[in-house]
């Protein structure tokens, strides 16, 4: 399985969720990071905007997404990163 990340992201204005994209064997897979998961990355950063937190933890979030995509139960839908995924 070949997984690459585009480096682009956007913010859902209503939810504050971050959306970034993985390219998996030529198919685009949306990866969605919940606003609460972003805040849980480091509680002392809770006052930072979602965009700032994503930039700070981009590599960590991409690693989480890659593990989820590589898991046997991955079913080619959106990858959702929530608080349970944050170490």
C-alpha positions in Angstrom: 0.0 0.0 0.0 1.5 3.3 -1.1 0.4 6.3 1.1 1.3 9.9 0.5 -0.1 13.1 2.0 -0.8 16.1 -0.2 0.2 18.7 2.4 -3.0 20.6 1.9 -5.6 21.0 4.5 -8.8 23.0 5.1 -10.9 23.9 8.1 -14.7 23.2 8.4 -16.0 26.6 9.5 -18.9 25.1 11.5 -17.2 22.3 13.4 -13.6 23.5 13.5 -12.5 20.1 12.2 -9.4 19.9 10.0 -9.6 18.0 6.7 -6.4 16.8 5.0 -5.9 14.3 2.2 -4.0 11.1 1.7 -3.3 9.5 -1.6 -3.6 5.8 -1.2 -2.7 3.7 -4.3 -3.9 6.5 -6.5 -7.2 7.1 -4.6 -7.9 10.2 -2.5 -8.8 9.6 1.1 -10.1 12.4 3.2 -8.7 12.5 6.8 -10.7 14.4 9.3 -9.3 15.6 12.6 -11.9 16.5 15.2 -11.6 19.9 16.9 -11.5 18.2 20.3 -8.7 15.8 19.1 -6.7 18.9 18.1 -7.2 20.5 21.5 -6.2 17.2 23.2 -2.8 17.1 21.5 -1.5 19.4 24.2 -3.9 20.9 26.6 -1.6 24.0 27.1 -2.3 24.8 23.5 -6.0 24.8 24.0 -6.3 28.5 23.1 -4.6 28.1 19.7 -6.7 28.0 16.6 -7.2 24.6 14.8 -5.1 25.7 11.9 -2.1 26.5 14.2 -2.5 23.2 16.1 -2.6 21.2 12.8 0.6 22.9 11.6 2.3 22.1 14.9 1.3 18.4 14.9 0.9 17.7 11.2 3.5 14.9 11.2 1.9 13.2 14.2 -1.6 13.4 12.7 -0.3 12.1 9.3 1.2 9.1 11.2 -2.1 8.4 13.0 -3.9 8.6 9.6 -1.3 6.3 8.0 -1.8 3.7 10.8 -5.5 3.8 10.4 -5.3 3.5 6.6 -2.8 0.6 6.9 -5.0 -1.3 9.4 -6.7 -4.5 8.0 -10.2 -3.0 8.9 -9.7 0.1 6.7 -12.7 0.2 4.3 -11.8 3.0 1.9 -13.9 5.7 3.6 -13.0 8.8 5.4 -10.4 8.5 8.1 -11.6 10.1 11.3 -9.1 11.1 14.0 -10.8 11.6 17.4 -9.6 12.0 21.0 -9.3 8.2 21.4 -6.5 8.3 18.7 -4.4 10.9 20.5 -1.7 9.3 22.6 
